[in-house]
Amino acid sequence: MRHFLTIADPYILTVISDEARGVMSLVLPAGLAARMSSDRLSGFEKELAAEKVSSLGRAGRRLELALARWREPRPEDDAEDLLFNAAEAAHAYMIQRELCGFRDHKSAFAHYQVPAAVIARMGAARR
């Protein structure tokens, strides 16, 4: 699957997403890559890495909040909805970790104390 993002006319940055392998990569157009100095490219790479890390932090906070709500539900909350919300947050966190290059999620799930019931629902569709 290919997605296209416009940087500045007429340059196009291609984001290639291989969902089967869980890989996402960025491809600069040949004309732009040839003209960019290594300083600019490293600046671009630094900005991209900072955004990835920032997104990972936000996903971690969403996971913490979803797990806290699931562990301590209010009387009006539906337990099944809270479980699926926690599973969706865990799944989103796992995907963001993979985008950052982390492939082993056991230590992260242990850190956040993600229970087996939540892990079992990751990627499942709601009824």
Stockholm file with secondary structure:
# STOCKHOLM 1.0

chainA/1-127         MRHFLTIADPYILTVISDEARGVMSLVLPAGLAARMSSDRLSGFEKELAAEKVSSLGRAGRRLELALARWREPRPEDDAEDLLFNAAEAAHAYMIQRELCGFRDHKSAFAHYQVPAAVIARMGAARR
#=GR chainA/1-127 SS CEEEEEEETTEEEEEEEETTTTEEEEECCHHHHHHSCHHHHHHHHHHHHHHHHHHHHHHHHHHHHHHHHHHSCCTTSCHHHHHHHHHHHHHHHHHHHHHTTCCCCHHHHHHTTCCHHHHHHTTCCCC
#=GC SS_cons         CEEEEEEETTEEEEEEEETTTTEEEEECCHHHHHHSCHHHHHHHHHHHHHHHHHHHHHHHHHHHHHHHHHHSCCTTSCHHHHHHHHHHHHHHHHHHHHHTTCCCCHHHHHHTTCCHHHHHHTTCCCC
//
